[in-house]
Amino acid sequence: MQKEEIKLAILRKAEAIESQKSIADELGISVGKVNYILKALIEKGLIKADNFYKTKNKRKYKYLLTQKGIEGKITLTKKFIEQKKKEYEELQKELERLQ
């Protein structure tokens, strides 16, 4: 999975993330990588992290997409779709050559 794909996956799932470990397991990457990308997205203003003040687990956070995050998600989605279309067209050409 490429870095842009991971960013898009995290942006798509941001508000449903229960823990960094759960998203790491789901994406098949390390918790450290998830942490690194989340921090970068927070620094860029794409995601806002709020911790739950009333919970005993002070390390638990809720991640929210900002307006900038929604726009970033749209941009990355468009880019991803264009990339997949290009790959599909290349595979179609290769299949036609082989037949």
ChimeraX attribute file (.defattr): number of C-alpha atoms within 10 A of each C-alpha:
attribute: neighborCount
match mode: 1-to-1
recipient: residues
	/A:1	8
	/A:2	6
	/A:3	10
	/A:4	13
	/A:5	14
	/A:6	17
	/A:7	20
	/A:8	18
	/A:9	17
	/A:10	22
	/A:11	25
	/A:12	17
	/A:13	15
	/A:14	21
	/A:15	15
	/A:16	13
	/A:17	18
	/A:18	14
	/A:19	15
	/A:20	18
	/A:21	16
	/A:22	13
	/A:23	20
	/A:24	19
	/A:25	12
	/A:26	10
	/A:27	14
	/A:28	10
	/A:29	14
	/A:30	14
	/A:31	16
	/A:32	12
	/A:33	14
	/A:34	22
	/A:35	14
	/A:36	12
	/A:37	16
	/A:38	22
	/A:39	15
	/A:40	14
	/A:41	19
	/A:42	18
	/A:43	11
	/A:44	12
	/A:45	15
	/A:46	20
	/A:47	25
	/A:48	20
	/A:49	16
	/A:50	11
	/A:51	13
	/A:52	13
	/A:53	11
	/A:54	7
	/A:55	9
	/A:56	8
	/A:57	10
	/A:58	10
	/A:59	10
	/A:60	16
	/A:61	17
	/A:62	16
	/A:63	21
	/A:64	20
	/A:65	22
	/A:66	14
	/A:67	12
	/A:68	13
	/A:69	21
	/A:70	16
	/A:71	13
	/A:72	19
	/A:73	20
	/A:74	15
	/A:75	12
	/A:76	18
	/A:77	17
	/A:78	12
	/A:79	14
	/A:80	15
	/A:81	11
	/A:82	12
	/A:83	11
	/A:84	12
	/A:85	12
	/A:86	12
	/A:87	12
	/A:88	12
	/A:89	11
	/A:90	12
	/A:91	12
	/A:92	12
	/A:93	11
	/A:94	11
	/A:95	10
	/A:96	9
	/A:97	8
	/A:98	7
	/A:99	5
